[in-house]
Amino acid sequence: MLIKRSHIAYIALALLAFPAAALATGGSAGPAIGPAQPALAPLQRPAESFQRTIDAVQSQIRADHRAAVRRQAREEREAFESLPGGVSLETLASIAACESGGDPTVVSSDGSYRGKYQFDYGTWESVGGSGDPAAATELEQDYRAALLYSRAGSSPWPICG
């Protein structure tokens, strides 16, 4: 059963109305005499139906999320899988180890240099990056570093290049 997210609020509202109607018509008229009869028994089936709907919607949301995450990862791999300029992964790994210890989230003490290859914002933007280099994925940082290396060689990393 596939339920569109836009319909969830309507479904929830309808399912909440049924138990209220059942309670209004099937509730007891006065105090129970003798063994206690559950006043909420008429609500059992609607509540179970509501729970099944919730479970189905949650399952669909989880499946949609997993699919979106897989799609995003695939698109990112495809976008950054081939390194420009024939730069080897070994070269990049050596630079990254020296610059940041290979940590893609590291930021220099003064905040000027960011990420695995310690890009400054200007250099990051010059190779097509946007935003904070340290917040970019590791694959994107590798790609942008390879692009920079193919343009300028090791000179952007005078100590580590």
ZAVO-652326 format. One record per atom (N, C-alpha, C): x negated, y negated, z negated; residue in three letters. Coordinates in Angstrom, 3 decimals. Layout:
# residues N
        xx        yy        zz    r
         X         Y         Z  ALA
...
This chain:
# residues 161
        xx        yy        zz    r
    -0.847     1.166     0.000  MET
     0.000     0.000     0.000  MET
    -0.893    -1.231     0.000  MET
    -0.727    -2.055     0.992  LEU
    -1.529    -3.260     1.128  LEU
    -0.671    -4.469     0.789  LEU
    -1.096    -5.215    -0.219  ILE
    -0.361    -6.392    -0.660  ILE
    -1.243    -7.597    -0.419  ILE
    -0.711    -8.586     0.257  LYS
    -1.470    -9.804     0.498  LYS
    -1.587   -10.593    -0.791  LYS
    -2.724   -11.207    -0.956  ARG
    -2.963   -11.982    -2.181  ARG
    -1.954   -13.095    -2.357  ARG
    -1.480   -13.644    -1.266  SER
    -0.530   -14.746    -1.367  SER
     0.819   -14.285    -1.906  SER
     1.073   -12.998    -1.894  HIS
     2.351   -12.483    -2.368  HIS
     2.319   -12.036    -3.826  HIS
     1.161   -12.019    -4.428  ILE
     1.021   -11.512    -5.787  ILE
     1.891   -12.275    -6.774  ILE
     1.915   -13.583    -6.688  ALA
     2.713   -14.381    -7.632  ALA
     4.193   -14.057    -7.497  ALA
     4.682   -13.888    -6.282  TYR
     6.095   -13.556    -6.072  TYR
     6.430   -12.172    -6.609  TYR
     5.532   -11.238    -6.394  ILE
     5.751    -9.880    -6.895  ILE
     5.783    -9.879    -8.415  ILE
     4.836   -10.575    -9.012  ALA
     4.775   -10.624   -10.472  ALA
     6.044   -11.264   -11.044  ALA
     6.502   -12.327   -10.432  LEU
     7.709   -12.996   -10.897  LEU
     8.918   -12.067   -10.800  LEU
     9.051   -11.374    -9.682  ALA
    10.179   -10.454    -9.504  ALA
    10.111    -9.313   -10.507  ALA
     8.926    -8.769   -10.718  LEU
     8.794    -7.653   -11.644  LEU
     9.037    -8.080   -13.091  LEU
     8.734    -9.312   -13.402  LEU
     9.020    -9.800   -14.746  LEU
    10.516   -10.064   -14.927  LEU
    11.219   -10.410   -13.862  ALA
    12.653   -10.678   -13.963  ALA
    13.445    -9.399   -14.228  ALA
    13.042    -8.275   -13.648  PHE
    13.778    -7.025   -13.844  PHE
    13.799    -6.573   -15.301  PHE
    12.648    -6.565   -16.002  PRO
    12.719    -6.184   -17.416  PRO
    13.588    -7.140   -18.236  PRO
    13.564    -8.434   -17.907  ALA
    14.387    -9.387   -18.646  ALA
    15.857    -9.089   -18.427  ALA
    16.245    -8.763   -17.211  ALA
    17.639    -8.426   -16.916  ALA
    18.033    -7.133   -17.620  ALA
    17.142    -6.158   -17.629  ALA
    17.437    -4.888   -18.296  ALA
    17.614    -5.092   -19.790  ALA
    16.816    -5.932   -20.376  LEU
    16.914    -6.209   -21.800  LEU
    18.228    -6.925   -22.109  LEU
    18.619    -7.845   -21.245  ALA
    19.849    -8.605   -21.467  ALA
    21.078    -7.712   -21.375  ALA
    21.077    -6.728   -20.499  THR
    22.255    -5.874   -20.341  THR
    22.179    -4.586   -21.136  THR
    20.992    -4.130   -21.433  GLY
    20.876    -2.823   -22.081  GLY
    20.437    -2.874   -23.518  GLY
    20.309    -4.024   -24.072  GLY
    19.884    -4.141   -25.467  GLY
    21.012    -3.725   -26.395  GLY
    20.694    -3.479   -27.634  SER
    21.727    -3.058   -28.584  SER
    22.529    -4.267   -29.055  SER
    23.814    -4.017   -29.414  ALA
    24.710    -5.097   -29.822  ALA
    24.537    -5.448   -31.286  ALA
    23.949    -4.592   -32.058  GLY
    23.781    -4.864   -33.480  GLY
    22.678    -4.010   -34.041  GLY
    22.567    -3.980   -35.359  PRO
    21.500    -3.182   -35.965  PRO
    21.752    -1.702   -35.711  PRO
    20.674    -0.975   -35.492  ALA
    20.779     0.463   -35.237  ALA
    21.138     1.182   -36.511  ALA
    22.065     2.164   -36.387  ILE
    22.446     2.995   -37.524  ILE
    21.964     4.399   -37.211  ILE
    21.328     5.025   -38.181  GLY
    20.801     6.364   -37.941  GLY
    19.404     6.268   -37.350  GLY
    19.024     7.306   -36.595  PRO
    17.672     7.300   -36.026  PRO
    17.497     6.103   -35.091  PRO
    16.345     5.505   -35.171  ALA
    16.079     4.313   -34.369  ALA
    16.039     4.682   -32.892  ALA
    16.824     3.961   -32.115  GLN
    16.794     4.153   -30.675  GLN
    15.985     3.005   -30.092  GLN
    15.079     3.338   -29.249  PRO
    14.245     2.265   -28.708  PRO
    15.068     1.312   -27.850  PRO
    15.106     0.084   -28.272  ALA
    15.850    -0.932   -27.527  ALA
    15.151    -1.261   -26.214  ALA
    13.887    -0.922   -26.119  LEU
    13.131    -1.261   -24.932  LEU
    13.075    -0.119   -23.922  LEU
    13.793     0.974   -24.162  ALA
    13.778     2.106   -23.235  ALA
    14.161     1.705   -21.818  ALA
    15.137     0.817   -21.605  PRO
    15.456     0.424   -20.231  PRO
    14.284    -0.276   -19.524  PRO
    13.325    -0.725   -20.287  LEU
    12.185    -1.420   -19.697  LEU
    11.075    -0.472   -19.264  LEU
    11.158     0.785   -19.651  GLN
    10.076     1.729   -19.391  GLN
     9.765     1.853   -17.894  GLN
    10.781     2.131   -17.092  ARG
    10.539     2.323   -15.657  ARG
    10.055     1.038   -14.987  ARG
    10.686    -0.118   -15.243  PRO
    10.147    -1.347   -14.634  PRO
     8.713    -1.642   -15.092  PRO
     8.415    -1.364   -16.353  ALA
     7.062    -1.621   -16.851  ALA
     6.056    -0.705   -16.161  ALA
     6.429     0.559   -15.971  GLU
     5.538     1.485   -15.276  GLU
     5.345     1.059   -13.829  GLU
     6.413     0.630   -13.201  SER
     6.332     0.153   -11.822  SER
     5.440    -1.089   -11.733  SER
     5.609    -1.976   -12.685  PHE
     4.800    -3.188   -12.728  PHE
     3.323    -2.827   -12.902  PHE
     3.034    -1.861   -13.794  GLN
     1.650    -1.452   -14.022  GLN
     1.059    -0.819   -12.763  GLN
     1.849    -0.012   -12.050  ARG
     1.360     0.581   -10.800  ARG
     1.047    -0.507    -9.778  ARG
     1.891    -1.529    -9.726  THR
     1.658    -2.637    -8.801  THR
     0.381    -3.378    -9.176  THR
     0.202    -3.634   -10.459  ILE
    -1.016    -4.305   -10.926  ILE
    -2.238    -3.472   -10.563  ILE
    -2.171    -2.163   -10.814  ASP
    -3.296    -1.283   -10.499  ASP
    -3.605    -1.295    -9.004  ASP
    -2.552    -1.263    -8.172  ALA
    -2.751    -1.269    -6.722  ALA
    -3.373    -2.583    -6.260  ALA
    -2.884    -3.683    -6.804  VAL
    -3.417    -4.998    -6.413  VAL
    -4.873    -5.133    -6.865  VAL
    -5.181    -4.718    -8.094  GLN
    -6.557    -4.785    -8.582  GLN
    -7.475    -3.924    -7.724  GLN
    -7.015    -2.734    -7.371  SER
    -7.805    -1.845    -6.535  SER
    -8.080    -2.485    -5.179  SER
    -7.060    -3.104    -4.597  GLN
    -7.234    -3.753    -3.296  GLN
    -8.190    -4.941    -3.402  GLN
    -8.084    -5.713    -4.467  ILE
    -8.981    -6.859    -4.659  ILE
   -10.418    -6.377    -4.798  ILE
   -10.630    -5.304    -5.578  ARG
   -11.983    -4.758    -5.723  ARG
   -12.517    -4.265    -4.387  ARG
   -11.689    -3.576    -3.624  ALA
   -12.115    -3.070    -2.309  ALA
   -12.450    -4.220    -1.372  ALA
   -11.627    -5.261    -1.370  ASP
   -11.889    -6.430    -0.529  ASP
   -13.202    -7.104    -0.929  ASP
   -13.441    -7.204    -2.235  HIS
   -14.663    -7.837    -2.726  HIS
   -15.887    -7.022    -2.317  HIS
   -15.816    -5.697    -2.504  ARG
   -16.941    -4.842    -2.106  ARG
   -17.220    -4.974    -0.612  ARG
   -16.171    -5.004     0.195  ALA
   -16.341    -5.146     1.642  ALA
   -16.974    -6.490     1.988  ALA
   -16.555    -7.543     1.310  ALA
   -17.116    -8.873     1.568  ALA
   -18.589    -8.930     1.181  ALA
   -18.939    -8.315     0.061  VAL
   -20.334    -8.296    -0.380  VAL
   -21.188    -7.520     0.619  VAL
   -20.689    -6.370     1.075  ARG
   -21.428    -5.576     2.063  ARG
   -21.585    -6.341     3.375  ARG
   -20.518    -7.006     3.807  ARG
   -20.566    -7.773     5.044  ARG
   -21.576    -8.917     4.931  ARG
   -21.567    -9.619     3.805  GLN
   -22.500   -10.729     3.611  GLN
   -23.948   -10.223     3.592  GLN
   -24.191    -9.110     2.919  ALA
   -25.543    -8.551     2.872  ALA
   -26.000    -8.127     4.266  ALA
   -25.098    -7.493     5.032  ARG
   -25.440    -7.068     6.395  ARG
   -25.756    -8.278     7.266  ARG
   -24.922    -9.317     7.183  GLU
   -25.140   -10.523     7.991  GLU
   -26.467   -11.189     7.633  GLU
   -26.785   -11.196     6.345  GLU
   -28.041   -11.799     5.914  GLU
   -29.236   -10.986     6.418  GLU
   -29.142    -9.651     6.303  ARG
   -30.225    -8.808     6.810  ARG
   -30.436    -9.032     8.299  ARG
   -29.334    -9.077     9.043  GLU
   -29.436    -9.284    10.482  GLU
   -30.038   -10.650    10.815  GLU
   -29.677   -11.659    10.042  ALA
   -30.169   -13.009    10.302  ALA
   -31.654   -13.147     9.998  ALA
   -32.143   -12.455     8.981  PHE
   -33.517   -12.675     8.529  PHE
   -34.417   -11.452     8.655  PHE
   -33.946   -10.373     9.334  GLU
   -34.730    -9.143     9.337  GLU
   -36.000    -9.230    10.183  GLU
   -35.977    -9.960    11.267  SER
   -37.187   -10.047    12.079  SER
   -37.910   -11.344    11.731  SER
   -39.143   -11.192    11.328  LEU
   -39.925   -12.355    10.925  LEU
   -40.462   -13.070    12.161  LEU
   -40.384   -14.380    12.191  PRO
   -40.865   -15.138    13.349  PRO
   -42.388   -15.134    13.430  PRO
   -42.878   -15.264    14.641  GLY
   -44.310   -15.452    14.844  GLY
   -45.181   -14.255    14.546  GLY
   -44.606   -13.088    14.360  GLY
   -45.403   -11.898    14.116  GLY
   -46.136   -11.904    12.783  GLY
   -45.671   -12.653    11.822  VAL
   -46.297   -12.702    10.502  VAL
   -46.029   -11.376     9.799  VAL
   -47.049   -10.812     9.193  SER
   -46.869    -9.517     8.533  SER
   -46.305    -9.692     7.126  SER
   -45.599    -8.675     6.685  LEU
   -45.079    -8.687     5.318  LEU
   -46.218    -8.685     4.300  LEU
   -47.334    -8.077     4.652  GLU
   -48.486    -8.043     3.745  GLU
   -49.034    -9.454     3.511  GLU
   -49.101   -10.240     4.578  THR
   -49.563   -11.629     4.451  THR
   -48.634   -12.417     3.539  THR
   -47.328   -12.281     3.791  LEU
   -46.354   -12.990     2.962  LEU
   -46.410   -12.515     1.511  LEU
   -46.552   -11.208     1.311  ALA
   -46.611   -10.662    -0.051  ALA
   -47.824   -11.208    -0.792  ALA
   -48.944   -11.349    -0.097  SER
   -50.153   -11.884    -0.715  SER
   -49.959   -13.343    -1.134  SER
   -49.359   -14.138    -0.244  ILE
   -49.095   -15.546    -0.569  ILE
   -48.124   -15.648    -1.745  ILE
   -47.045   -14.875    -1.700  ALA
   -46.033   -14.923    -2.762  ALA
   -46.617   -14.501    -4.103  ALA
   -47.457   -13.457    -4.096  ALA
   -48.057   -12.991    -5.350  ALA
   -48.905   -14.093    -5.972  ALA
   -49.640   -14.801    -5.150  CYS
   -50.505   -15.879    -5.639  CYS
   -49.696   -17.101    -6.074  CYS
   -48.700   -17.482    -5.276  GLU
   -47.931   -18.692    -5.546  GLU
   -46.996   -18.563    -6.747  GLU
   -46.287   -17.427    -6.835  SER
   -45.208   -17.327    -7.825  SER
   -45.173   -16.005    -8.575  SER
   -46.163   -15.159    -8.315  GLY
   -46.093   -13.820    -8.888  GLY
   -45.003   -13.007    -8.198  GLY
   -44.527   -13.484    -7.052  GLY
   -43.482   -12.792    -6.293  GLY
   -42.076   -13.053    -6.783  GLY
   -41.922   -13.998    -7.709  ASP
   -40.601   -14.301    -8.275  ASP
   -39.886   -15.340    -7.412  ASP
   -38.766   -14.970    -6.783  PRO
   -38.073   -15.913    -5.907  PRO
   -37.335   -17.035    -6.641  PRO
   -37.246   -16.966    -7.956  THR
   -36.501   -17.983    -8.704  THR
   -37.411   -18.949    -9.475  THR
   -38.707   -18.760    -9.390  VAL
   -39.628   -19.559   -10.195  VAL
   -39.664   -21.014    -9.710  VAL
   -39.842   -21.912   -10.667  VAL
   -39.937   -23.346   -10.386  VAL
   -41.187   -23.858   -11.085  VAL
   -41.956   -24.707   -10.403  SER
   -43.175   -25.252   -11.002  SER
   -42.821   -26.073   -12.235  SER
   -43.809   -26.313   -13.072  SER
   -43.560   -27.013   -14.332  SER
   -42.997   -28.415   -14.129  SER
   -43.357   -29.082   -13.037  ASP
   -42.810   -30.424   -12.796  ASP
   -41.575   -30.388   -11.892  ASP
   -41.171   -29.213   -11.446  GLY
   -39.959   -29.060   -10.638  GLY
   -40.142   -29.363    -9.159  GLY
   -41.369   -29.693    -8.752  SER
   -41.600   -30.062    -7.353  SER
   -41.605   -28.875    -6.408  SER
   -42.112   -27.751    -6.868  TYR
   -42.274   -26.583    -6.009  TYR
   -41.381   -25.462    -6.515  TYR
   -40.695   -24.807    -5.545  ARG
   -39.616   -23.927    -5.954  ARG
   -39.605   -22.635    -5.148  ARG
   -39.324   -21.538    -5.836  GLY
   -39.122   -20.271    -5.165  GLY
   -40.382   -19.444    -5.013  GLY
   -40.219   -18.362    -4.309  LYS
   -41.256   -17.350    -4.121  LYS
   -42.523   -17.924    -3.478  LYS
   -42.344   -18.868    -2.556  TYR
   -43.480   -19.451    -1.836  TYR
   -43.767   -20.890    -2.252  TYR
   -43.114   -21.327    -3.321  GLN
   -43.319   -22.658    -3.894  GLN
   -43.147   -23.766    -2.849  GLN
   -42.000   -23.735    -2.184  PHE
   -41.642   -24.778    -1.235  PHE
   -41.297   -26.062    -1.981  PHE
   -41.646   -27.208    -1.400  ASP
   -41.033   -28.448    -1.860  ASP
   -39.812   -28.669    -0.967  ASP
   -38.931   -29.553    -1.360  TYR
   -37.681   -29.722    -0.612  TYR
   -37.915   -30.123     0.843  TYR
   -38.859   -31.018     1.089  GLY
   -39.117   -31.477     2.450  GLY
   -39.583   -30.350     3.363  GLY
   -40.498   -29.534     2.867  THR
   -40.999   -28.416     3.669  THR
   -39.888   -27.394     3.890  THR
   -39.129   -27.138     2.860  TRP
   -38.017   -26.191     2.958  TRP
   -37.031   -26.639     4.048  TRP
   -36.703   -27.914     4.041  GLU
   -35.774   -28.442     5.050  GLU
   -36.393   -28.436     6.446  GLU
   -37.718   -28.606     6.537  SER
   -38.383   -28.631     7.845  SER
   -38.337   -27.275     8.548  SER
   -38.112   -26.204     7.784  VAL
   -38.000   -24.865     8.387  VAL
   -36.561   -24.373     8.384  VAL
   -35.615   -25.313     8.227  GLY
   -34.201   -24.975     8.357  GLY
   -33.490   -24.609     7.075  GLY
   -34.190   -24.682     5.946  GLY
   -33.541   -24.368     4.677  GLY
   -32.675   -25.518     4.209  GLY
   -31.709   -25.189     3.377  SER
   -30.884   -26.240     2.774  SER
   -30.685   -25.904     1.307  SER
   -30.507   -26.942     0.504  GLY
   -30.322   -26.730    -0.928  GLY
   -31.640   -26.423    -1.621  GLY
   -31.540   -25.743    -2.732  ASP
   -32.691   -25.421    -3.573  ASP
   -33.364   -24.148    -3.080  ASP
   -34.644   -24.199    -2.718  PRO
   -35.333   -22.991    -2.264  PRO
   -35.288   -21.861    -3.290  PRO
   -35.360   -22.208    -4.567  ALA
   -35.355   -21.182    -5.614  ALA
   -33.988   -20.519    -5.764  ALA
   -32.948   -21.128    -5.209  ALA
   -31.609   -20.535    -5.272  ALA
   -31.298   -19.705    -4.024  ALA
   -32.145   -19.811    -3.010  ALA
   -31.938   -19.037    -1.782  ALA
   -32.280   -17.574    -2.040  ALA
   -31.725   -16.715    -1.216  THR
   -32.034   -15.293    -1.373  THR
   -33.495   -15.042    -1.033  THR
   -34.008   -13.955    -1.526  GLU
   -35.398   -13.603    -1.257  GLU
   -35.622   -13.385     0.242  GLU
   -34.658   -12.769     0.908  LEU
   -34.782   -12.574     2.354  LEU
   -34.903   -13.897     3.094  LEU
   -34.095   -14.875     2.701  GLU
   -34.179   -16.176     3.357  GLU
   -35.518   -16.835     3.062  GLU
   -35.994   -16.726     1.833  GLN
   -37.283   -17.322     1.501  GLN
   -38.400   -16.677     2.319  GLN
   -38.355   -15.359     2.478  ASP
   -39.351   -14.668     3.306  ASP
   -39.298   -15.174     4.745  ASP
   -38.100   -15.284     5.270  TYR
   -37.926   -15.741     6.652  TYR
   -38.463   -17.157     6.831  TYR
   -38.094   -18.053     5.914  ARG
   -38.530   -19.451     6.030  ARG
   -40.049   -19.567     5.856  ARG
   -40.641   -18.759     4.980  ALA
   -42.094   -18.773     4.803  ALA
   -42.782   -18.255     6.072  ALA
   -42.226   -17.218     6.678  ALA
   -42.801   -16.696     7.918  ALA
   -42.707   -17.735     9.031  ALA
   -41.604   -18.445     9.072  LEU
   -41.434   -19.505    10.068  LEU
   -42.486   -20.598     9.854  LEU
   -42.673   -20.994     8.607  LEU
   -43.683   -22.006     8.293  LEU
   -45.079   -21.502     8.647  LEU
   -45.363   -20.253     8.318  TYR
   -46.678   -19.672     8.611  TYR
   -46.919   -19.622    10.121  TYR
   -45.875   -19.288    10.882  SER
   -46.031   -19.225    12.341  SER
   -46.283   -20.608    12.935  SER
   -45.838   -21.657    12.273  ARG
   -46.037   -23.026    12.759  ARG
   -47.350   -23.632    12.297  ARG
   -47.721   -23.356    11.040  ALA
   -48.849   -24.081    10.446  ALA
   -49.943   -23.181     9.891  ALA
   -49.820   -21.872    10.072  GLY
   -50.825   -20.970     9.521  GLY
   -50.797   -21.006     8.001  GLY
   -51.949   -20.797     7.411  SER
   -52.011   -20.741     5.943  SER
   -52.196   -22.112     5.302  SER
   -52.295   -23.164     6.088  SER
   -52.561   -24.492     5.515  SER
   -51.517   -24.982     4.514  SER
   -50.228   -24.615     4.610  PRO
   -49.297   -25.062     3.582  PRO
   -49.590   -24.450     2.190  PRO
   -50.401   -23.403     2.166  TRP
   -50.779   -22.744     0.916  TRP
   -52.309   -22.763     0.815  TRP
   -52.886   -23.938     0.515  PRO
   -54.348   -24.086     0.584  PRO
   -55.113   -23.163    -0.362  PRO
   -54.542   -22.804    -1.472  ILE
   -55.245   -21.934    -2.417  ILE
   -54.890   -20.479    -2.161  ILE
   -53.640   -20.222    -1.842  CYS
   -53.162   -18.847    -1.744  CYS
   -53.071   -18.309    -0.317  CYS
   -53.197   -19.164     0.685  GLY
   -52.968   -18.739     2.065  GLY
   -54.066   -17.992     2.718  GLY
